[in-house]
Each structure stands twice: as C-alpha cells, then as structure tokens.
Amino acid sequence: MPGTVQSIERAAAILRMLAGGTGRLGLGEIARSLDLAKGTTHGILRTLQGVGFVEQDKASGHYQLGAALLHLGTSYLDINELRSRSINWADPLAARSGEAVRIGTVLEGRVLVVHHVFRPDDTFQTLDIGALLPLHATALGKVLLAYRSAGLPEELEQFTRRTVVERRELALALDEVRAAGWAAEIEELTLGQAAIAAPIRSHGGLVVGAIGISGLVERICDTRYRPHPRLVGYVREAARAVSRDLGAARH
C-alpha cells in the first residue's frame, strides 16, 4: 500500500485547526501549533486559499475557513438529517424557554427554516417550515453569516429602523457573534419581536445550521434590550446537543 501524502495531511491539520478555533488565526500561531516552518505553512495556506478553502482577512492578515469549504460541508449534510437530529432538542428548548423554536440552514442566500416548534401556549401561530428568511435581519442568519456558512447578500434590505443595512456595521456585528458564540436580533425584522440563535456544527466543527428562539421583545430581553442570559444559555445548550448528534467534537 502506498504511504500517506504529507502535504495533504498538513493541509487537513490546518483546516481542522481553523474549524476548531474561535476566530481567525495568524500564520505564526498556525505554524507554532502544528510545529511547521512558517514558509511551509504559508505555502499550504496559499494553496488552500487558491481553491477557496481558506480566506485571509485583508486588515489583519489572519486566516479563516473559506466559503467554498463551508458550502461543501453544508451541501454534504442532508437537510432532512439536520431536521431529524434537531427534533429531539427543539421541543425541550421550546418547553424550557417558553418561546417558539426554529432551526435553519442556508438556501440560495437566505435562511431556510427546516423545523419549527410552536411557542407552548394557546395563541394562534403559523407554521414556518419551508419559509425563507433574510440572513442579515435574523438571529439564525447572523449565525450563518458569522461562521461563513453563507455569503453576505449584495443588497441589505431594510425591514425596520433597527435593521442593519451598512455592510461595515454588519461586519462588526458578525465579529461580535463569533466572539460570543451566539447571535441576537431585536426588532430588526419585525417590530416588537426578538430572537436568539446559536450555531449547529457537524464533523470537523463546520457550522451547517443554526437553532434559535423568537418571541416578544419583553420576554426575550430585559428593560435595556439585552437578551436574558438564561435564554441564551438554553439556546447554546440545545445547539451543542444537536451538534454532538451530528458528530461535532465536544467543547
């Protein structure tokens, strides 16, 4: 049997490192972590960048997973599998939070709702499965944008006065999502409504979807428009549970 190809092994190690990190990583940090020469590491990164598997931030020079690789991971994961793995955790999340739960993934530049659990009360609600939501104005969409599971739309439609439509402002908001590990949306899509979402990961740590809750602002947020930490915790716990079922490593 032929031996392994060292350059491919090293490229795979770099991709795993970028997938498991909390943000962008510098050349030196990657080289030190993998005990590789900077020149060797840079050559591999340039090759990965050339095929779209890695992207380099122009301002900092740091690297992150590229859209081509993330789209490959998302297309590999069947939507029905995402839905079936999420069902066991969506109902408990709705019960704990008292709010509606949605699971979404990317489809044609929007958020496709693949599963929806009604808020556990007797109010009239409409089933959203199959609905397509804007990426930039929803908590689910912000998660998918932040982890590069989707590209930024060409035009950012304004739905309310709170909708973020400036690309620089949205980029800063997505940096905050990556740093925190979750996203919020407060009256950016619909007045009086707010939402919290967290990433669902598959093998290798790739973000393939998002799970979140939504409801009235006064239930989701405190008087200063900040999401209740208790609810954030519930959403993140559910996201980790679904991720484990999909083969993501425990964090």
C-alpha positions as CSV (number, residue, x, y, z in Angstrom):
1,M,0.0,0.0,0.0
2,P,1.4,3.5,-0.8
3,G,2.2,5.8,2.1
4,T,0.3,8.9,3.0
5,V,0.9,12.3,1.3
6,Q,2.4,14.6,3.9
7,S,1.3,17.9,2.3
8,I,-2.3,16.7,2.3
9,E,-2.0,15.6,6.0
10,R,-0.7,19.0,6.8
11,A,-3.4,20.8,4.9
12,A,-6.0,18.7,6.7
13,A,-4.5,19.6,10.0
14,I,-4.6,23.3,9.2
15,L,-8.3,23.1,8.2
16,R,-9.1,21.2,11.4
17,M,-7.3,23.9,13.4
18,L,-9.2,26.7,11.7
19,A,-12.5,24.8,12.1
20,G,-11.9,24.3,15.8
21,G,-10.8,27.9,16.6
22,T,-12.9,30.7,17.9
23,G,-11.9,33.1,15.2
24,R,-9.3,34.0,12.7
25,L,-5.7,32.7,13.2
26,G,-2.4,34.2,12.3
27,L,0.3,32.5,10.2
28,G,2.7,32.3,13.2
29,E,0.1,30.8,15.5
30,I,-0.8,28.1,13.0
31,A,2.9,27.3,12.3
32,R,3.7,27.0,16.0
33,S,0.7,24.9,16.9
34,L,1.5,22.4,14.1
35,D,5.3,22.6,14.6
36,L,5.8,23.6,11.0
37,A,8.1,26.1,9.4
38,K,6.4,29.4,8.5
39,G,7.4,29.1,4.9
40,T,5.8,25.6,4.7
41,T,2.7,26.8,6.5
42,H,2.4,29.9,4.2
43,G,2.7,27.7,1.1
44,I,-0.1,25.4,2.2
45,L,-2.3,28.3,3.2
46,R,-1.8,30.0,-0.2
47,T,-2.8,26.8,-1.9
48,L,-5.9,26.4,0.3
49,Q,-6.7,30.0,-0.3
50,G,-6.4,29.5,-4.1
51,V,-9.2,26.8,-4.1
52,G,-11.4,28.7,-1.7
53,F,-11.0,26.5,1.3
54,V,-9.3,29.3,3.3
55,E,-9.8,33.0,3.3
56,Q,-7.4,35.7,4.5
57,D,-8.6,38.9,6.2
58,K,-7.1,41.8,4.4
59,A,-6.8,44.0,7.5
60,S,-5.2,41.6,10.0
61,G,-3.7,39.1,7.6
62,H,-5.3,36.3,9.7
63,Y,-6.9,33.2,8.2
64,Q,-10.3,31.5,8.5
65,L,-12.2,28.8,6.7
66,G,-13.3,29.8,3.2
67,A,-16.8,29.8,1.8
68,A,-16.1,27.0,-0.7
69,L,-15.2,24.6,2.1
70,L,-18.2,25.6,4.2
71,H,-20.6,25.3,1.3
72,L,-19.2,21.9,0.6
73,G,-19.8,20.9,4.2
74,T,-23.4,22.3,4.2
75,S,-24.2,20.5,0.9
76,Y,-22.9,17.2,2.3
77,L,-25.3,17.5,5.2
78,D,-28.7,16.5,4.1
79,I,-31.4,18.9,5.2
80,N,-33.5,16.0,6.4
81,E,-30.7,14.8,8.6
82,L,-30.3,18.3,10.2
83,R,-34.1,18.4,10.9
84,S,-34.2,14.8,12.2
85,R,-31.2,15.4,14.6
86,S,-32.7,18.7,15.8
87,I,-36.2,17.5,16.6
88,N,-35.2,15.8,19.8
89,W,-33.7,19.0,21.2
90,A,-36.2,21.6,19.7
91,D,-39.2,20.5,21.8
92,P,-37.3,20.7,25.1
93,L,-35.9,24.1,24.2
94,A,-39.4,25.4,23.5
95,A,-40.6,24.0,26.8
96,R,-37.7,25.5,28.8
97,S,-37.8,28.9,27.2
98,G,-41.5,29.2,26.6
99,E,-40.8,30.5,23.1
100,A,-41.0,29.3,19.5
101,V,-38.0,27.4,18.2
102,R,-36.7,27.4,14.6
103,I,-33.9,25.5,13.0
104,G,-32.4,27.0,9.8
105,T,-29.7,26.4,7.2
106,V,-28.6,28.3,4.1
107,L,-30.5,28.0,0.8
108,E,-29.9,30.4,-2.1
109,G,-28.6,33.2,0.0
110,R,-31.4,33.1,2.6
111,V,-32.2,31.1,5.8
112,L,-34.4,28.1,5.1
113,V,-36.5,27.1,8.1
114,V,-36.2,23.3,8.3
115,H,-38.0,22.8,11.6
116,H,-40.3,24.9,13.7
117,V,-41.8,24.3,17.2
118,F,-44.7,26.5,18.3
119,R,-44.5,28.5,21.5
120,P,-46.1,26.3,24.2
121,D,-49.3,28.3,24.7
122,D,-52.7,28.6,23.1
123,T,-52.1,31.6,21.0
124,F,-52.5,31.5,17.2
125,Q,-49.3,30.7,15.4
126,T,-48.3,30.0,11.8
127,L,-46.0,27.1,10.8
128,D,-42.8,28.5,9.2
129,I,-41.3,25.3,7.9
130,G,-40.0,26.0,4.4
131,A,-40.0,29.7,4.9
132,L,-37.0,31.7,3.6
133,L,-35.8,34.5,5.9
134,P,-33.2,37.2,5.3
135,L,-29.7,36.4,6.6
136,H,-28.8,39.9,7.8
137,A,-32.0,40.6,9.8
138,T,-32.4,37.4,11.7
139,A,-30.5,35.8,14.5
140,L,-30.4,32.5,12.6
141,G,-29.0,34.3,9.6
142,K,-26.4,36.2,11.5
143,V,-25.0,33.0,12.9
144,L,-24.7,31.5,9.4
145,L,-23.1,34.7,8.1
146,A,-20.7,34.9,11.1
147,Y,-19.4,31.4,10.6
148,R,-19.1,31.8,6.8
149,S,-21.8,29.3,6.0
150,A,-23.3,31.9,3.8
151,G,-22.0,34.9,1.8
152,L,-23.2,38.4,2.5
153,P,-26.1,39.4,0.2
154,E,-25.4,42.1,-2.4
155,E,-28.2,44.3,-1.1
156,L,-29.3,44.5,2.6
157,E,-33.0,45.2,2.7
158,Q,-34.3,47.4,5.5
159,F,-37.3,45.9,7.3
160,T,-37.4,48.2,10.3
161,R,-35.5,51.3,11.5
162,R,-33.3,48.8,13.5
163,T,-32.3,46.7,10.6
164,V,-28.6,46.8,10.0
165,V,-28.0,47.8,6.3
166,E,-24.5,49.2,6.4
167,R,-22.0,46.5,5.5
168,R,-19.3,47.7,7.8
169,E,-21.7,47.8,10.8
170,L,-22.9,44.3,9.9
171,A,-19.3,43.1,9.7
172,L,-18.6,44.4,13.2
173,A,-21.8,42.8,14.5
174,L,-20.7,39.4,13.0
175,D,-17.3,39.7,14.7
176,E,-19.2,40.0,17.9
177,V,-21.3,36.9,17.1
178,R,-18.1,34.9,16.6
179,A,-16.6,36.2,19.8
180,A,-19.7,35.4,21.8
181,G,-20.8,32.2,20.2
182,W,-24.4,33.3,19.6
183,A,-26.4,36.0,17.9
184,A,-29.4,38.2,18.8
185,E,-31.9,40.1,16.7
186,I,-34.0,42.7,18.3
187,E,-36.8,44.3,16.2
188,E,-34.6,44.1,13.0
189,L,-37.1,42.0,11.1
190,T,-40.4,42.7,12.8
191,L,-41.2,45.4,15.4
192,G,-41.9,44.0,18.8
193,Q,-40.1,40.7,18.1
194,A,-36.7,39.5,19.2
195,A,-34.6,36.3,18.7
196,I,-31.5,34.4,19.9
197,A,-29.6,31.8,17.9
198,A,-26.5,29.7,18.1
199,P,-24.5,27.6,15.6
200,I,-25.1,23.9,14.9
201,R,-21.9,22.2,13.9
202,S,-21.1,18.9,12.1
203,H,-17.9,16.9,11.7
204,G,-14.8,19.0,11.9
205,G,-16.6,21.8,13.6
206,L,-18.2,23.2,10.4
207,V,-21.3,25.2,11.0
208,V,-24.1,23.7,9.0
209,G,-27.1,25.3,10.6
210,A,-28.5,27.3,13.5
211,I,-31.1,26.9,16.2
212,G,-32.9,29.7,17.9
213,I,-35.9,31.0,19.8
214,S,-38.0,34.0,19.0
215,G,-40.8,35.9,20.7
216,L,-41.9,39.3,22.1
217,V,-39.1,41.7,23.0
218,E,-40.3,42.0,26.6
219,R,-40.0,38.2,27.0
220,I,-36.7,37.7,25.2
221,C,-34.9,40.9,26.6
222,D,-34.6,42.9,29.8
223,T,-35.6,46.6,30.0
224,R,-32.3,47.6,28.4
225,Y,-32.9,45.5,25.3
226,R,-30.4,42.8,26.3
227,P,-31.3,39.2,25.8
228,H,-31.8,37.3,29.1
229,P,-28.6,35.2,29.9
230,R,-30.9,32.3,31.0
231,L,-32.4,32.2,27.5
232,V,-29.0,32.5,25.8
233,G,-27.8,29.6,27.9
234,Y,-30.8,27.4,26.9
235,V,-30.2,28.1,23.2
236,R,-26.5,27.4,23.3
237,E,-27.0,24.2,25.3
238,A,-29.5,23.0,22.6
239,A,-27.1,23.9,19.8
240,R,-24.3,21.9,21.4
241,A,-26.6,18.9,21.9
242,V,-27.6,18.9,18.2
243,S,-24.0,19.4,17.2
244,R,-22.9,16.3,19.2
245,D,-25.6,14.3,17.5
246,L,-24.2,15.4,14.1
247,G,-20.7,14.3,15.0
248,A,-19.1,17.5,16.2
249,A,-16.5,17.3,18.9
250,R,-17.5,18.2,22.5
251,H,-16.4,21.7,23.7
